[in-house]
Amino acid sequence: MDSNTQPQPDSNPEPDTPEADAPGKSASTETVDTSSAGDEPGATADQPDDRMPDASSLVAMAAMHMETPALLHVLISVFHAHAWRSMGLVADHSGEVRKDMASAQTAIDCFAFLLGKVEGSLEEGEKRDVQRRLMDLRMNYVAKMREG
């Protein structure tokens, strides 16, 4: 056999081949990454972490597959809901009502900024609806700030 047809010694064998199990050889599947497993309580190298990904990761993954106008519409809805929760007018996912007016103000500002970016592409009825939602947020914010 000439050197071009012989197997290369540096090639990565399949994990099930005898070459991978040979002494002195290391198969890529034998290494276990425990860096993330040790960081979480109850997670070990033998047990996978069954937790759901955090919300920001899910939003980031979804955003990568969306066109920019659609993403802006989704973000407007996200900031709308976040503002209501932050004002303590809607319970969060755990059922608790929390009030964080600084966070509410930031969410309202982001809502207004994004609305300014998409307003020109909205139909008249949709534009009025989104502007009304922004006005409702602002009026409720002022009312909550007056309550103390």
C-alpha positions as CSV (number, residue, x, y, z in Angstrom):
1,M,0.0,0.0,0.0
2,D,1.2,3.5,-0.7
3,S,1.1,6.2,2.0
4,N,-2.0,7.8,0.5
5,T,-4.2,4.8,1.2
6,Q,-3.1,4.0,4.7
7,P,-5.1,5.3,7.7
8,Q,-3.6,8.4,9.2
9,P,-2.4,7.9,12.8
10,D,-3.8,11.4,13.8
11,S,-7.3,10.7,12.5
12,N,-10.1,10.7,15.1
13,P,-11.6,7.2,15.3
14,E,-15.2,6.6,16.1
15,P,-15.8,6.0,19.8
16,D,-17.1,2.4,19.2
17,T,-14.0,1.3,17.2
18,P,-11.4,-0.9,19.0
19,E,-8.8,1.8,18.2
20,A,-10.5,4.2,20.5
21,D,-10.4,1.7,23.4
22,A,-6.8,0.8,22.9
23,P,-4.4,1.7,25.7
24,G,-2.8,5.1,25.2
25,K,-5.6,6.3,22.9
26,S,-8.2,8.7,24.1
27,A,-11.7,8.9,22.6
28,S,-13.5,12.2,22.6
29,T,-16.5,10.8,24.4
30,E,-14.5,9.8,27.4
31,T,-14.0,13.3,28.6
32,V,-16.9,14.7,30.6
33,D,-17.3,18.5,31.0
34,T,-18.2,19.0,34.6
35,S,-17.7,22.8,34.6
36,S,-21.4,23.6,34.5
37,A,-22.6,20.5,36.4
38,G,-20.6,21.4,39.5
39,D,-22.0,25.0,39.6
40,E,-25.6,23.9,40.0
41,P,-26.9,22.4,43.3
42,G,-28.0,18.8,42.8
43,A,-26.4,18.5,39.4
44,T,-23.6,16.0,38.9
45,A,-21.6,14.8,35.9
46,D,-23.8,11.7,35.8
47,Q,-27.1,13.6,35.9
48,P,-28.0,16.1,33.2
49,D,-29.4,19.5,34.3
50,D,-33.1,19.3,33.6
51,R,-33.8,22.9,34.3
52,M,-35.4,25.1,31.6
53,P,-33.1,27.7,30.1
54,D,-33.5,31.2,31.5
55,A,-36.0,33.5,29.8
56,S,-33.3,35.8,28.4
57,S,-31.7,32.8,26.6
58,L,-35.0,31.8,25.1
59,V,-35.7,35.4,23.9
60,A,-32.2,35.6,22.4
61,M,-32.6,32.3,20.6
62,A,-36.0,33.3,19.2
63,A,-34.8,36.7,18.2
64,M,-32.1,35.2,16.0
65,H,-34.8,33.8,13.8
66,M,-37.0,36.9,13.5
67,E,-37.0,39.7,11.1
68,T,-36.3,43.1,12.7
69,P,-39.8,44.5,12.4
70,A,-41.4,41.4,14.0
71,L,-38.8,41.5,16.8
72,L,-39.6,45.1,17.6
73,H,-43.3,44.2,17.8
74,V,-42.5,41.4,20.2
75,L,-40.2,43.6,22.3
76,I,-43.0,46.2,22.6
77,S,-45.3,43.6,24.0
78,V,-42.5,42.4,26.4
79,F,-41.9,45.9,27.7
80,H,-45.7,46.5,28.0
81,A,-46.1,43.5,30.2
82,H,-43.0,44.2,32.2
83,A,-44.2,47.7,32.9
84,W,-47.5,46.5,34.3
85,R,-45.8,43.9,36.5
86,S,-43.2,46.4,37.7
87,M,-46.0,48.8,38.8
88,G,-47.5,46.1,40.9
89,L,-50.7,46.0,38.8
90,V,-50.2,42.5,37.5
91,A,-48.8,39.4,39.3
92,D,-45.6,37.8,38.0
93,H,-45.2,34.2,36.9
94,S,-45.0,33.0,40.6
95,G,-48.2,34.8,41.5
96,E,-46.5,37.5,43.6
97,V,-47.2,41.2,43.1
98,R,-44.0,43.3,43.3
99,K,-43.6,47.0,42.8
100,D,-40.4,48.4,41.3
101,M,-41.2,51.8,39.9
102,A,-37.7,52.4,38.5
103,S,-38.0,49.2,36.4
104,A,-41.5,50.3,35.4
105,Q,-40.2,53.7,34.2
106,T,-37.4,51.9,32.2
107,A,-39.9,49.5,30.6
108,I,-42.2,52.4,29.6
109,D,-39.3,54.4,28.1
110,C,-38.2,51.3,26.1
111,F,-41.8,50.8,24.9
112,A,-41.9,54.5,23.8
113,F,-38.6,54.2,22.0
114,L,-39.5,51.1,20.2
115,L,-42.9,52.5,19.2
116,G,-41.1,55.4,17.7
117,K,-39.1,53.0,15.5
118,V,-42.1,51.1,14.2
119,E,-44.8,53.7,14.3
120,G,-44.4,54.6,10.6
121,S,-45.0,51.1,9.5
122,L,-48.2,50.5,11.5
123,E,-51.7,50.8,10.1
124,E,-53.8,53.6,11.5
125,G,-55.9,51.4,13.8
126,E,-52.8,49.5,15.1
127,K,-51.0,52.7,15.6
128,R,-53.9,54.1,17.7
129,D,-54.0,50.9,19.8
130,V,-50.3,51.0,20.6
131,Q,-50.3,54.7,21.4
132,R,-53.3,54.1,23.7
133,R,-51.4,51.3,25.5
134,L,-48.5,53.6,26.0
135,M,-50.8,56.4,27.3
136,D,-52.4,53.8,29.7
137,L,-49.0,52.8,31.0
138,R,-47.9,56.4,31.6
139,M,-51.2,57.4,33.3
140,N,-51.0,54.4,35.6
141,Y,-47.3,55.1,36.3
142,V,-48.2,58.6,37.4
143,A,-51.1,57.3,39.6
144,K,-48.8,54.8,41.3
145,M,-46.1,57.4,41.9
146,R,-48.7,59.6,43.6
147,E,-49.8,56.7,45.9
148,G,-46.3,56.6,47.2
